[in-house]
Amino acid sequence: MRLLHISDLHIGKQVNEFPMLDDQRFMLERILDIIRTRKVDALLIAGDIYDRSAPSADAVACVDWFLSAVAKTGVACIAVPGNHDSAERVAYASDLLAENGVHLAPVYNGEIAHIGLEDEHGPVVFWLFPFLKPAIVRPFFPNEEIATYTDALRLVVDSCPLDSTMRNVALTHQFVTYGGTQPDRTDSELSLGGVDNVDVGVFDAFDYVAIGHVHRPQRIGRDTARYSGSLLKYSASEVDHPKSAPLVTLGEKGSVDIELIPLEPLHDMRRIRGPLADLVSDETVAELSQSDRENYLHVVLTDAFPPIDALSTLRSVYQNVMSISYDNAHSESDAAHDAEEEENALERLSPIELFARFYESQNGKPLTQNQNKLAVNALENNEENR
C-alpha cells in the first residue's frame, strides 16, 4: 500500500503580508499529480490544514476544491486537525465526506477514530489523533495523573484497541521529540519551553507515524516516524530547507519503504545579500531569470548605512521582496541592544502576562476575560500547592 504523507498546509496563510493562496493551490496541484502518477492508495494529512481556526472563505473554498479533487481520483484521504485548526470545523460533514473516501478525525471524545483499508497483504489500520493537550485528555481519565503532554498521549494511545499483528499507522500533530533531542525547528513553530513535547516512544506500536507540526522534513527517532514538513516555506528561517513529501510503501508487516519526493514551488523563497547598488546593477539584472525576479526574497543589505528608499529600489527589480535587514557594524550594535531590551522586558512580565503572550502567539487572538480569570486561578492554585 502506498501512502503519501503531507502536513502543515496552512491554507489561507499570509507571509509578511503576502497572500500565499495561489502558491498553495499550485502545490496542491502538485500533490494531485503525485497521487495520479505514483499509484498512491491513501493521502495522509497530519494537521494544520488551515492557518487559522476561523479560516477565510477563500481558504475554505481552496480546501473544498482540493478534497473534492482527491476524492475524484478514487484515493482515500485521511486527515487530522492541528493546533492551528478548529477540530469542530475540520470535522464538519465528516460522515458525508467519508462516503466519498475523505476521512476526517472527529473531535476527541475519549476514543481515537480509526479507518481500515486493505491490500494484498491484508488490512492496514489508520489511527486519527487530533491535536491534543493534557487539559483535553484529563476529563476522560479522571483517575490518572496527567502532568505532561507525553503522559496524555501515552494514555490515549494505550486506550486504542490496537491489533499488533496488523499494520498500524498513526496520524498525529504534536511536538514529537526523541528522548532529550528536539527536531530541527524553524521560526514558524512555537513551543512553550518544551512543555508540549511528546516523546516519540509513545508511538512505538505503530508501523508508521505520520507527524505534523514542525515545518522541516525529518525523521524523529526512527525512519518510520517522520515530520513531512510544510508544503511551502513560510518564514525566512526556512529558505535553506527544501520541501518534500514522504511516499511510504507498506509491504507485509514489518516492511516499510520511504521515498522523499521533492516539492518545487511556484515561487521559491530565498535570501540574497550585498550592497544595494550591486543587487540592482545592470550586470546583476542581466543575469536574472524570470523566476529570480519573482521569488520571495529576504534581502540582507551590507551597505554601511541604510540606503534611502531601498524597498522601492529593490522591488523595481525583484517584485516579491518580503523583508529587508542590514548586516553591518551599526545593525549588529542595534540588534544587540534590541535583544537586551526584549530580554529585560520579558523579565518584567508576570507569569500570567507571559502565558497571555504565548496564548496569543499560538492562537492568533488574545485571552478572553473568562480565560484570563481561569489562567490566573490555575497559576494561583499551582503556587498554593507547591
Secondary structure, DSSP 4 states (H G I P E B T S, - for coil): -EEEEE----BT-EETTEE-HHHHHHHHHHHHHHHHHTT-SEEEEES--BSSSS--HHHHHHHHHHHHHHHHHT-EEEEE--TTS-HHHHTTTHHHHHTTTEEEPPPPSSS-EEEEEEETTEEEEEEEE----HHHHGGG-TTS---SHHHHHHHHHHTS---TTSEEEEEEESEEEBTTBPPP--TT---STTTTEEEGGGGTT-SEEEEES-SS-EE-SSTTEEE---SS--SGGGTT--EEEEEEEE-STT-EEEEEEEE--SS-EEEEEE-HHHHTSHHHHHT--HHHHHSEEEEEE--SSPPTTHHHHHHTT-TTEEEEEE-SHHHHHHHHHHHHHHHHHHHTS-HHHHHHHHHHHHHSSPPPHHHHHHHHHHHHHHHHT-
